Amino acid sequence: MTAPAALYQSTLSSLKLRARGKVRDIYDIDDKHMLIVTTDRLSAFDVILPDPIPGKGRVLTRISNFWFNKLQSIMPNHLSDIPLEQVVPDADERAQIEGRAIVVKLLKPLPVEAIVRGYLIGSGWKDYQKSGTVCGIKLPEGLQQAQQLPEAIYTPSTKAAVDLHDENVSFEQTVALLGQDLAEQVRDASLKLYKVAAAYAKERGIIIADTKFEFGVDDAGGLCLIDEALTPDSSRFWPADQYKVGISPPSFDKQYIRDYLETLDWNKTAPGPALPPEVAAFCAEKYREAEIRLTQDPQL
């Protein structure tokens, strides 16, 4: 069987395009539902790269749906039970998005990205080296790169437009944006979701070093998990059997792409550089490996 072609951008004539994000194309269905199509686009350093990662959108969709279902007892999510065939009845049009499109409830997205860090790595490690803090949170002295933190920490950021960088904010700033009660709900839900997911993943050989959640509220003000959940795009995944304190571990996520881009003479602004086919293919394989480990499905 021939593998489906990579999808850089979806084109649906039967639905109105609402927005294109860094990875997702969003279409209006009615006043209560949207269609989210996860493409094979990849962003790094908040810049959309010109080359797709083949199959990435399908992997991200399956992983997100896996987590949405697994974690729904902790937090409701935006998934709808409306089948794709009902909203995109044309078989030819549906073929381009099959396996990468979900029908979701139309919720009001919150203007905050809920980031949880369980390990000291990336920008957090750089902050700690300079100030002993991560996003203003004081940490114990003497921690090493990639070391597990005594407790996972919540370090929210604002949501930036496409091609702009997200900005770290304090919890107090999220209170100003959301109100005290909702800000606390987002923080507490994020930490609980991370802890449950991290424990599950570790049993299957994956360390979730950090992750990003997004939330929306329904008409009654109820909080729901939206967008994606605990994927290689929104998280830092490490193989547990290769983890070692003091070094940046290999990863199942797009850190491989970031590391490659760091070797280039590129100023991390658009347009992004082209990816060699072997780099894109290796990244795609790591995404699939993460999915197999998490879902325990050898047929993938």
ZARO-199220 format. One record per residue: residue in one letter; x, y, z of N, C-alpha, C, O in turn. Coordinates in steps of 0.2 Angstrom, whole numbers, padded with zeros to 4 digits, always signed. Atoms other than C-alpha are relative to their C-alpha. Last residue first. Layout:
aXYZXYZXYZXYZ
...
This chain:
l-0001-0007+0003+0004+0008+0068+0006+0000-0004+0008+0005-0007
q+0003+0000+0007-0001-0011+0070+0002+0007-0003+0001+0008-0009
p-0005+0001+0005+0010-0012+0086-0002+0000-0007+0003-0001-0012
d+0003+0003+0006-0002-0002+0096+0005-0002-0005+0007+0002-0008
q-0001+0007+0000+0004+0001+0114-0003-0004-0006-0005-0010-0005
t+0007+0003+0001-0004+0018+0114+0001-0008+0000-0004-0011+0000
l+0005-0003-0004+0011+0027+0121-0006-0004+0000-0010-0006+0005
r-0001+0001-0007+0025+0017+0114-0006+0002+0005-0007-0002+0009
i+0001+0007-0001+0017+0016+0097+0002-0002+0007-0002-0006+0010
e+0007+0002+0000+0014+0035+0097-0001-0008+0001-0005-0010+0005
a+0003-0003-0006+0032+0039+0102-0007-0003+0000-0010-0005+0006
e-0003+0004-0005+0039+0028+0088-0003+0002+0007-0005-0003+0011
r+0003+0007+0000+0028+0036+0075+0002-0004+0006-0002-0008+0009
y+0007-0001-0002+0034+0053+0080-0004-0006+0001-0007-0008+0005
k+0000-0001-0008+0052+0047+0080-0007+0001+0002-0009-0001+0008
e-0001+0007-0003+0049+0040+0062+0000+0001+0008-0003-0004+0011
a+0007+0004+0001+0042+0057+0056+0001-0007+0003-0004-0009+0007
c+0005-0003-0005+0058+0066+0063-0007-0004+0000-0010-0005+0005
f-0002+0002-0007+0069+0054+0054-0005+0003+0005-0006-0001+0010
a+0002+0007+0000+0060+0057+0037+0002-0003+0007-0002-0007+0010
a+0007+0000-0001+0061+0076+0039-0002-0007+0001-0007-0009+0005
v+0001-0003-0006+0080+0075+0042-0008+0000+0001-0010-0002+0007
e-0002+0005-0006+0082+0063+0028-0001+0002+0007-0003-0001+0011
p+0005+0005-0001+0072+0074+0016+0002-0005+0005-0003-0008+0009
p-0002+0006+0004+0083+0089+0020-0004-0006+0001-0007-0007+0006
l-0002+0006-0004+0073+0103+0028+0003-0005-0005-0001-0007-0010
a+0002+0006+0002+0071+0120+0020+0003-0006+0004+0009-0005+0006
p-0004+0004+0005+0075+0135+0030-0004-0006-0002-0008-0009+0002
g-0004+0005-0003+0061+0146+0039+0004-0004-0006+0002-0004-0012
p+0002+0007+0002+0055+0162+0031+0005-0005+0003+0011-0004+0004
a+0002+0003+0006+0052+0168+0044+0003+0004-0006+0005+0010-0005
t+0006-0004+0002+0063+0172+0059-0002-0002-0007+0002-0005-0011
k+0006+0002-0003+0075+0161+0068-0006+0004-0001-0011+0005+0003
n+0002-0004-0006+0090+0170+0063-0006-0001+0003-0009+0003+0007
w+0007-0002+0001+0097+0156+0052-0002+0004+0006+0000+0002+0012
d+0000-0007-0001+0115+0151+0049-0007+0003-0002-0008+0006-0007
l+0000-0004+0006+0112+0133+0052+0001+0007+0001+0000+0009+0007
t-0007+0001+0003+0118+0121+0066+0000+0005-0006+0005+0005-0009
e-0005-0004-0003+0103+0127+0077+0007+0000-0003+0011+0004-0002
l+0001-0007+0002+0091+0121+0064+0005+0004+0003+0008+0009+0001
y-0003-0001+0007+0097+0103+0066+0000+0007-0002+0005+0010-0005
d-0008+0001+0000+0095+0104+0085+0003+0001-0007+0008+0004-0007
r-0003-0006-0003+0077+0112+0083+0008-0001+0000+0011+0004-0002
i+0000-0005+0005+0073+0097+0071+0003+0007+0003+0007+0010-0001
y-0004+0002+0006+0078+0084+0083+0001+0006-0005+0006+0007-0008
q-0007-0002-0002+0069+0094+0097+0005-0002-0005+0010+0002-0006
k-0004-0004+0005+0054+0090+0086+0006+0004+0003+0009+0008-0001
d+0004-0006+0002+0048+0076+0098+0004+0004-0005+0009+0002-0008
f+0005+0002+0005+0054+0059+0101-0003+0005-0003-0008+0004-0007
s+0007-0001-0001+0070+0065+0110-0004-0003-0005-0002-0005-0011
p+0003+0000+0006+0088+0062+0114-0007+0000+0001-0010-0001+0006
p+0001+0006+0003+0093+0068+0131-0002+0000-0007-0005+0005-0009
s+0006-0001+0003+0101+0085+0135-0002-0007-0004+0002-0009-0009
i+0000-0001+0007+0115+0081+0147-0007+0000-0003-0012-0001+0000
g-0006-0003+0002+0118+0082+0165+0001+0001-0007+0005+0005-0009
v+0000-0007-0002+0105+0069+0171+0007+0003-0002+0012+0000-0002
k-0006-0001-0005+0104+0054+0160+0000+0007+0002+0000+0012-0002
y+0000-0006-0004+0089+0047+0150+0006+0000+0005+0008-0005+0008
q-0006-0004+0002+0093+0034+0137+0000+0007+0004+0005+0011+0003
d-0006+0004+0000+0081+0021+0144+0007+0003-0002+0012+0001-0002
a-0003+0001-0007+0068+0033+0148+0006-0004+0000+0010-0002+0005
p+0000+0007-0002+0066+0039+0130+0003-0001+0006+0009+0001+0008
w-0007+0004+0000+0063+0057+0130-0001-0007+0001-0005-0009+0005
f+0000+0007-0001+0047+0067+0125+0007-0003+0000+0011-0002-0005
r-0007+0002+0001+0046+0086+0126+0000-0007+0002-0001-0009+0008
s-0003+0003-0006+0028+0091+0123+0007-0002-0002+0009-0002-0007
s+0002-0005-0006+0016+0101+0112+0004-0002+0006+0003+0001+0011
d-0001-0007+0002+0023+0094+0095-0001+0005+0006+0002+0010+0006
p-0007-0002+0001+0027+0077+0101+0001+0007-0002+0006+0010-0002
t-0003+0002+0006+0009+0076+0108+0007+0001-0001+0010+0005+0003
l-0005+0004-0001+0002+0078+0125+0003-0004-0006+0004-0010-0006
a-0002+0002-0007-0014+0085+0121+0005-0005+0000+0005-0010-0003
e-0003+0007+0000-0020+0095+0106+0002-0002+0007+0002+0003+0011
d-0006-0001+0005-0032+0110+0103+0003-0007-0001+0000-0011-0004
i+0001-0001+0007-0044+0109+0118+0006+0000-0004+0012-0002-0001
l-0006+0001+0003-0046+0104+0136-0001+0000-0007-0006-0003-0010
c-0001+0006+0005-0062+0110+0143+0007+0000-0003+0009+0006-0004
l-0007+0001+0002-0067+0122+0158+0001-0006-0004-0001-0012-0002
g-0004+0006-0002-0085+0125+0161+0006+0000-0004+0006+0001-0010
g-0006-0001-0003-0091+0143+0159+0004-0006+0002+0009-0005+0006
a+0001+0000-0007-0109+0138+0155+0006+0002+0004+0006+0002+0011
d+0005-0006-0001-0107+0143+0137-0002+0001+0007-0003+0006+0010
d+0007+0001+0003-0092+0132+0136-0004+0006+0002-0002+0010+0006
v+0006+0000-0004-0074+0137+0141-0006-0001-0004-0007+0002-0010
g+0006-0005+0002-0058+0134+0132-0005-0001+0005-0005-0006+0009
f+0007+0001-0003-0041+0126+0137-0005+0005-0003-0003+0011-0006
e+0005-0006+0002-0024+0124+0129-0007-0002+0003-0009-0007+0002
f+0007+0001+0000-0010+0113+0137-0004+0006-0003-0001+0012-0001
k+0005-0006+0001+0008+0113+0134-0007-0002-0001-0008-0006-0005
t+0005+0000+0004+0021+0100+0140-0004+0006+0000-0004+0010+0005
d+0004-0005-0001+0037+0096+0149-0006+0000-0005-0005-0004-0010
a-0004-0005-0004+0049+0082+0152-0004+0007+0001-0004+0010+0007
i+0003-0007+0003+0037+0069+0147+0003+0005+0004+0001+0006+0010
i+0000-0005-0005+0048+0053+0150-0003+0006-0003-0001+0009-0009
i-0001-0007+0002+0044+0039+0139-0001+0004+0006-0005+0004+0010
g-0007-0001+0003+0047+0020+0142+0001+0007-0003+0006+0009-0006
r+0000+0002+0007+0029+0014+0144+0007+0003-0004+0007+0003-0010
e+0001+0008+0000+0028+0015+0163+0001-0003-0007+0002-0009-0008
k-0006+0003-0003+0035+0033+0161+0000-0008+0000+0005-0011-0001
a-0005+0001+0006+0020+0037+0149+0007-0003+0003+0010-0007-0001
y+0002+0005+0005+0007+0033+0163+0006-0001-0006+0008-0007-0007
a+0000+0006-0003+0016+0043+0176-0002-0006-0005+0002-0011-0005
a-0008+0001-0001+0019+0058+0165+0001-0007+0003+0005-0011+0001
a-0003+0002+0006+0000+0057+0160+0008-0002+0000+0010-0006-0003
v+0003+0006+0001-0006+0058+0178+0003-0003-0007+0005-0009-0007
k-0002+0005-0005+0006+0071+0183-0003-0007-0002+0001-0012-0002
y-0007+0002+0001+0003+0082+0168+0002-0006+0004+0005-0011+0001
l+0000+0004+0006-0016+0081+0169+0007-0002-0001+0008-0008-0004
k+0003+0007-0001-0015+0086+0187+0001-0004-0006+0003-0010-0006
l-0005+0004-0004-0003+0101+0184-0003-0008+0001+0001-0012+0001
s-0006+0002+0004-0013+0107+0170+0004-0004+0004+0007-0009+0001
a+0002+0005+0005-0030+0106+0180+0007-0002-0004+0008-0008-0005
d+0001+0007-0004-0023+0115+0195-0001-0005-0005+0001-0011-0004
r-0006+0003-0003-0016+0129+0184-0001-0006+0003+0003-0011+0002
v-0004+0002+0006-0032+0131+0173+0007-0003+0003+0010-0008+0001
q+0002+0007+0003-0043+0130+0188+0005-0002-0005+0006-0008-0006
e-0001+0006-0004-0033+0143+0197-0002-0006-0003+0002-0011-0002
a-0007+0001+0000-0034+0155+0183+0003-0006+0004+0007-0009+0002
l-0002+0004+0007-0052+0152+0181+0007-0001+0000+0009-0006-0003
d+0002+0007+0000-0055+0157+0200+0002-0004-0006+0004-0010-0006
q-0003+0004-0005-0044+0172+0200-0002-0007+0000+0002-0012-0001
g+0004-0001-0006-0050+0181+0184+0003-0006+0005+0006-0011+0002
l+0005+0005-0001-0044+0176+0167-0005+0001+0006-0010-0002+0006
l+0003+0002+0006-0032+0189+0161-0007-0004+0000-0012-0002-0003
a+0003-0006+0003-0028+0198+0177-0003-0002-0006-0008+0002-0008
v+0005-0002-0004-0026+0181+0185-0004+0006-0003-0010+0006-0003
t+0005+0004+0002-0015+0175+0171-0006+0002+0004-0012+0001+0001
q+0003-0003+0006-0004+0190+0175-0006-0004-0003-0010-0001-0006
e+0004-0006-0001-0003+0184+0193-0002+0003-0006-0008+0006-0006
f+0006+0002-0002+0003+0167+0187-0005+0006+0001-0011+0006-0001
s+0001+0003-0007+0017+0175+0179-0007-0002+0001-0011+0000-0003
v+0004-0004-0005+0019+0177+0160+0000-0003+0007+0001-0009+0008
n+0001+0003-0007+0031+0169+0147-0003+0006+0004-0002+0012+0004
e-0003-0004-0006+0028+0177+0130-0001-0003+0006-0007-0004+0008
d+0004+0000-0006+0024+0167+0114+0004+0003+0006+0011+0003+0005
h-0002+0004-0006+0034+0172+0099-0004+0000+0006-0006+0006+0008
l-0003-0004-0006+0027+0178+0083+0001-0005+0006-0001-0010+0006
d-0007-0004+0002+0026+0169+0066+0002+0004+0006+0007+0008+0005
v-0004+0004+0004+0007+0164+0069+0006+0005-0002+0006+0011-0003
a+0003+0001+0006-0001+0175+0083+0006-0004-0004+0011-0005-0002
a-0003-0005+0006+0006+0173+0100-0004-0002-0006-0006-0008-0007
k+0000+0003+0006-0003+0164+0115+0001+0005-0006-0002+0011-0006
t+0006-0003+0005+0002+0171+0131+0001-0003-0006+0006-0006-0008
s-0002-0005+0005+0013+0160+0142-0006+0003-0003-0011+0000-0003
p+0004-0002+0006+0011+0150+0158+0003+0005-0005+0008+0008-0003
t-0003-0006+0003+0024+0142+0169-0004+0002-0006-0002+0001-0012
y+0004-0003+0005+0017+0129+0180+0002+0006-0002+0003+0011+0002
i+0001-0007-0001+0030+0119+0190-0005+0002-0006-0004-0001-0012
a+0001-0003+0007+0032+0100+0192-0003+0007+0002-0006+0008+0006
e+0007+0000+0001+0039+0096+0210-0001+0003-0007+0002+0008-0009
p+0003+0003-0006+0056+0092+0215-0007-0001+0000-0010-0006+0002
l+0001-0005-0005+0062+0095+0197-0004-0003+0006-0007-0008+0006
q+0007-0001-0002+0069+0081+0187-0001+0005+0006+0003+0005+0010
q+0002+0003-0006+0086+0085+0181-0007+0000+0001-0010+0006+0000
a+0005+0006+0001+0088+0088+0162-0002-0003+0007-0005-0009+0007
q+0004+0000+0006+0103+0100+0166-0004-0007-0001-0001-0012+0001
q-0004+0001+0006+0109+0100+0184-0005+0000-0006-0011-0001-0006
l+0004+0004+0004+0101+0107+0200+0004-0001-0007+0008+0004-0009
g-0004+0006+0002+0114+0114+0212-0004-0005-0005-0001-0010-0005
e-0006-0001+0003+0102+0127+0220+0003-0007-0002+0001-0012+0001
p-0006+0002-0004+0084+0124+0223+0007+0001-0003+0007+0000-0009
l-0002+0007-0001+0072+0133+0212+0006-0001+0004+0010+0003+0006
k-0007+0002-0003+0064+0150+0213+0001-0007+0000-0004-0011+0003
i+0001+0005-0006+0049+0153+0201+0007-0002+0002+0011-0005-0001
g+0001-0004-0006+0052+0169+0190-0001-0005+0006-0002-0002+0012
c+0006-0004+0001+0050+0160+0173-0002+0003+0007-0008+0004+0009
v+0003+0001+0007+0062+0147+0179-0006+0004+0000-0011+0003+0004
t+0007+0000+0001+0074+0153+0193-0002-0002-0007+0002-0002-0011
g+0002+0005-0005+0092+0151+0199-0008-0001+0000-0011-0004+0004
s+0003-0003-0006+0096+0167+0189-0003-0005+0006-0005-0003+0011
k-0001-0007-0001+0107+0164+0174-0003+0002+0007+0001+0007+0010
q-0008-0001+0000+0109+0145+0174+0001+0008+0002+0006+0009+0005
y-0002+0003-0006+0090+0143+0179+0008+0002+0001+0010+0004+0006
d+0002-0005-0005+0084+0154+0164+0004-0002+0007+0006+0002+0011
k-0004-0006+0002+0095+0143+0152-0002+0005+0006+0002+0009+0008
w-0007+0001-0002+0088+0127+0160+0004+0006-0001+0008+0008+0003
g+0000+0000-0007+0070+0134+0158+0007-0001+0003+0009+0002+0008
s+0000-0007-0002+0073+0139+0140+0000+0000+0008+0003+0004+0011
g+0002-0005+0005+0077+0120+0136+0001+0007+0003+0006+0009+0006
i-0002+0001+0007+0078+0108+0151-0002+0006-0004-0007+0010-0002
l-0004-0007+0002+0075+0107+0169+0004-0001-0006+0009-0004-0007
y-0007+0001+0000+0062+0093+0171+0003+0006-0002+0000+0011-0005
g-0002+0005-0005+0044+0092+0176+0007-0001+0000+0009-0004+0005
r-0007+0003+0001+0038+0108+0167+0002-0005+0006+0001-0003+0011
v-0002+0004-0006+0020+0112+0164+0007-0003-0001+0008-0006-0006
i-0006+0004+0001+0014+0125+0151+0002-0003+0007+0002+0001+0012
a-0002+0002-0007-0003+0132+0151+0005-0005-0001+0005-0011-0003
e-0002+0007+0001-0005+0143+0135+0003-0003+0007+0007+0000+0010
v-0005+0002-0004-0016+0158+0139+0002-0007-0002-0002-0012-0003
p-0006-0003+0003-0028+0168+0129+0006-0002+0004+0011+0002+0005
l-0003-0005-0005-0043+0156+0134+0007+0002-0003+0011-0001-0007
p-0007+0002-0002-0052+0148+0119+0003+0005+0005+0001+0011+0004
k-0004-0006+0000-0071+0150+0119+0007-0001+0002+0008-0003+0008
l-0001-0003-0007-0078+0134+0114+0003+0006-0001+0006+0008-0006
l-0003-0007+0001-0085+0127+0097+0000+0003+0007-0006+0004+0010
k+0005-0005-0002-0087+0108+0100+0003+0007-0001+0009+0008+0001
v-0001-0002-0007-0075+0098+0089-0006+0005+0002-0009+0008-0002
v+0005-0005-0001-0076+0088+0073+0000+0001+0008-0001-0003+0012
i+0004+0001-0005-0059+0080+0070-0006+0005+0001-0004+0011-0001
a+0005-0005-0001-0048+0079+0055-0005-0003+0006-0006-0008+0006
r-0004-0006-0003-0031+0070+0053-0005+0005+0001-0003+0011+0003
g-0005+0002-0005-0037+0052+0049+0004+0006+0004+0007+0005+0008
e+0002+0006-0004-0046+0057+0033+0006-0002+0005+0012-0002+0003
i+0000-0001-0007-0041+0074+0028-0001-0006+0004-0001-0005+0011
q-0006-0004-0002-0037+0072+0010+0001+0001+0007+0007+0002+0009
a-0006+0004+0001-0049+0058+0007+0006+0004+0003+0010+0001+0006
r-0001+0003-0006-0064+0069+0013+0007-0004+0000+0010-0004+0006
e-0002-0005-0005-0064+0079-0002+0003-0002+0006+0007+0000+0009
d-0007-0003+0002-0064+0064-0013+0003+0005+0004+0009+0005+0006
a-0005+0004-0002-0078+0056-0002+0007+0002-0003+0012+0001+0001
d-0003+0001+0006-0090+0071-0002+0007-0005+0001+0011-0002+0004
p+0003+0006+0003-0100+0070+0014+0004-0002-0007+0003-0008-0009
v-0004+0000+0006-0088+0082+0024-0003-0006-0004+0001-0011-0004
v-0001-0007+0002-0099+0086+0039+0004+0001-0006+0004+0006-0009
q+0006-0004+0000-0108+0069+0041+0002+0007-0002-0003+0011-0005
e+0004+0001+0006-0093+0059+0035-0007+0004+0000-0009+0006-0005
l-0003-0004+0005-0082+0066+0049-0005+0000-0007-0006+0005-0010
p-0005+0003+0005-0093+0058+0062+0002+0005-0006-0002+0009-0008
i+0003+0000+0007-0102+0069+0075+0006-0003-0004+0012-0001-0004
d+0002+0006+0002-0097+0063+0093-0002+0000-0007-0005-0005-0010
s+0007+0001+0001-0088+0079+0097-0001-0007-0002+0003-0010-0005
l+0002+0005+0005-0071+0081+0105-0008+0000+0000-0011+0000+0005
h+0004-0003+0005-0068+0098+0115-0003-0005-0006-0006-0003-0010
n-0004-0003+0006-0062+0090+0131-0005+0002-0006-0011+0002-0005
p+0004+0001+0007-0069+0086+0148+0004+0004-0005+0008+0008-0004
m+0002-0006+0003-0055+0086+0162-0004-0002-0006-0001-0005-0011
i-0003-0006-0004-0050+0073+0175-0003+0006-0003-0004+0011+0001
s+0003+0000-0007-0062+0059+0169+0003+0005+0004+0000+0007+0009
q+0006-0004+0000-0058+0064+0151-0003+0000+0007-0008+0004+0009
l+0000-0005-0005-0040+0059+0153-0006+0004+0001-0007+0008+0005
k-0003+0003-0006-0039+0043+0143-0001+0005+0006-0002+0003+0012
n+0004+0005-0003-0051+0049+0130+0003-0003+0006-0001-0004+0011
f+0006-0002-0002-0042+0065+0127-0005-0005+0003-0008-0004+0008
w-0001-0004-0006-0025+0057+0128-0007+0003+0002-0009+0002+0008
f-0002+0005-0005-0029+0044+0114+0000+0003+0007-0003+0001+0012
n+0006+0003-0002-0037+0058+0104+0001-0006+0005-0004-0007+0009
s+0005-0004-0004-0022+0068+0105-0006-0003+0002-0008-0003+0008
i-0002+0000-0007-0011+0053+0100-0004+0005+0004-0006+0003+0010
r+0001+0006-0004-0021+0049+0085+0002+0000+0007-0001-0002+0012
t+0007+0001-0001-0022+0067+0079-0002-0006+0004-0005-0006+0009
l+0002-0005-0005-0003+0070+0081-0008-0001+0002-0010-0001+0008
v-0002+0002-0007+0000+0054+0072-0002+0004+0005-0004+0002+0011
r+0004+0005-0003-0011+0059+0058+0002-0003+0006-0002-0005+0011
g+0007-0002-0003-0004+0076+0057-0004-0006+0002-0008-0005+0007
k+0000-0003-0006+0014+0069+0056-0007+0002+0003-0009+0001+0009
g+0004+0004-0004+0011+0058+0041+0000+0003+0007-0004+0000+0012
p+0005+0004+0003+0025+0066+0031-0003-0004+0006+0000-0008+0010
i-0002+0006-0003+0034+0080+0040-0005-0005-0002-0010-0005+0001
p+0004+0004-0005+0030+0095+0029+0004-0006+0003+0009-0008+0000
d+0001+0007+0001+0043+0107+0022-0004-0004+0005-0003-0003+0011
p+0003+0001+0006+0042+0126+0022-0001-0007-0002-0005-0009-0007
l-0005+0002+0004+0045+0128+0041-0003-0002-0007-0009-0004-0007
i+0002+0005+0004+0032+0138+0051+0005-0002-0006+0007+0002-0010
v+0000-0001+0007+0041+0149+0063-0002-0006-0004+0000-0012-0002
d+0006-0004+0001+0038+0149+0082+0000+0002-0008-0004+0007-0010
f-0001-0007-0003+0055+0143+0086-0005+0005-0003-0004+0011-0004
a-0006+0000-0005+0051+0128+0076+0002+0007+0001+0002+0011-0003
s-0003-0006-0002+0034+0125+0067+0006-0001+0005+0006-0006+0009
l-0004+0000-0006+0030+0109+0057+0002+0007+0002+0005+0011-0003
r-0004-0006-0001+0016+0107+0044+0004-0001+0007+0001-0004+0011
d-0007+0002-0002+0010+0090+0042+0005+0005+0000+0011+0004+0000
t-0004+0001+0005-0008+0095+0044+0007-0002+0001+0008-0004+0007
t-0007+0000-0002-0020+0093+0058+0004-0002-0006+0004-0007-0008
v-0004+0005+0004-0038+0097+0052+0008+0001+0002+0010+0007+0002
i-0007-0001-0001-0050+0104+0065+0004-0005-0004+0004-0011-0003
l-0004+0005+0002-0068+0105+0060+0007+0002+0001+0009+0007-0002
m-0005-0002+0005-0079+0117+0070+0003-0007-0002+0003-0012+0001
h-0005+0005+0001-0095+0115+0080+0005+0003-0005+0003+0007-0009
k-0002+0004-0006-0109+0125+0089+0006-0005-0001+0009-0008+0003
d-0002-0005-0006-0113+0139+0077+0002-0004+0006+0003-0001+0011
d+0006-0003-0002-0111+0127+0062+0001+0005+0006+0007+0006+0008
i+0005+0004+0002-0097+0119+0053-0007+0003+0001-0011+0004-0004
d+0006-0001-0003-0083+0132+0052-0005-0006-0002-0005-0007-0008
y+0006-0001+0004-0066+0126+0047-0006+0001+0004-0007-0003+0009
i+0006+0000-0004-0049+0126+0056-0006+0002-0005-0005+0008-0008
d+0004-0004+0004-0032+0122+0048-0007-0001+0003-0009-0007+0005
r+0007+0002+0001-0020+0116+0061-0003+0005-0005-0003+0011-0004
v+0001+0007+0002-0001+0116+0061-0007-0001-0002-0008-0005-0007
k-0007+0003+0001+0005+0134+0064+0000-0007-0003+0003-0008-0008
g-0005-0001-0005-0013+0140+0063+0007-0002-0002+0008-0003-0008
r-0006+0004+0001-0024+0143+0048+0005+0001+0006+0007+0007+0006
a-0007-0003-0002-0041+0151+0052+0005-0006-0002+0003-0012-0002
r+0000-0005-0005-0060+0150+0049+0007+0003+0001+0008+0009+0002
l-0006-0001-0004-0061+0142+0032+0000+0005+0006-0001+0011+0004
k-0003-0006-0001-0079+0139+0027+0007+0000+0004+0006-0002+0010
l+0001-0004-0007-0084+0122+0023+0004+0006-0001+0009+0007-0005
s+0006+0001-0003-0088+0112+0007-0001+0004+0006-0007+0005+0009
s+0004-0005+0003-0073+0119-0003-0007-0001+0003-0011+0004+0002
l+0006+0003+0000-0060+0110+0008-0005+0006-0003-0005+0011-0001
t+0004-0005+0004-0042+0114+0004-0007-0004+0000-0008-0009-0003
s+0006+0003+0002-0029+0107+0017-0004+0005-0004-0004+0011-0003
q+0006-0004-0001-0012+0113+0018-0006-0003-0003-0006-0005-0008
y-0003-0006-0003+0005+0104+0020-0006+0005+0001-0005+0009+0006
l+0004-0006+0001-0002+0087+0018+0002+0006+0003+0003+0007+0009
a+0000-0005-0005+0010+0073+0015-0005+0006-0001-0006+0007-0007
a-0005-0006+0001+0005+0060+0003-0001+0005+0006-0006+0005+0009
p+0003-0006+0002-0003+0044+0009+0005+0006-0001+0010+0006+0003
a+0002-0004-0006+0008+0029+0010-0003+0006-0002-0002+0009-0008
t-0004-0006+0001+0007+0017-0005-0002+0005+0006-0008+0006+0008
m+0004-0006+0000+0000+0000+0000+0004+0006+0000+0009+0007+0004
